Amino acid sequence: MSVLPPQAPVPSPPGRSWRLLDLALRVAGGVVAVVGAVATGLLELILSTVRVSGTLVGASVPVVVLANVALSWFVHAAVGRRWAVVLPATPWFVLMGAAAIRTSEGDLLLAGDNWVGLAMIVAGAMTFAVMGFRQVLAPPPARRDG
């Protein structure tokens, strides 16, 4: 008779099909985050021109903060890597940069004299920076080896 408590059987490592499914879900999560960044960036650009009685109201600034926090959290949870915040941040920054460049026809989405557009870019950049900083410096998750 043994005095040691019975131990649970050691689970076998997941098979190749499970690893491929996990990889496919991580890639799909990254794609959803990139598409979400483009969609929320376009919504923020539309909201940057909202006026009430002829005055800019800044409706896009809280939207950009909330959307970028949600995208950063989602991509970290979906992809499972600390660097994943780069996935939604990159297309968002490219979109904001493209919106600040005048086209050959003279169209410009974010003008330098539009305080809402400038506040939106600063708030979005700071949100991605803070979320990335938090994810990179977070302690590693506890291992469950048994």
SULKA-V872327 format. One record per helix or strand of 2 or more residues. SS is the DSSP state (alpha for helix, beta for strand). FROM is the first residue (numbers start at 1). TO is the last residue. If there is no record, write none. Layout:
SS,FROM,TO + SS,FROM,TO
This chain:
alpha,16,47 + beta,51,52 + beta,55,56 + alpha,59,79 + alpha,82,99 + alpha,115,137
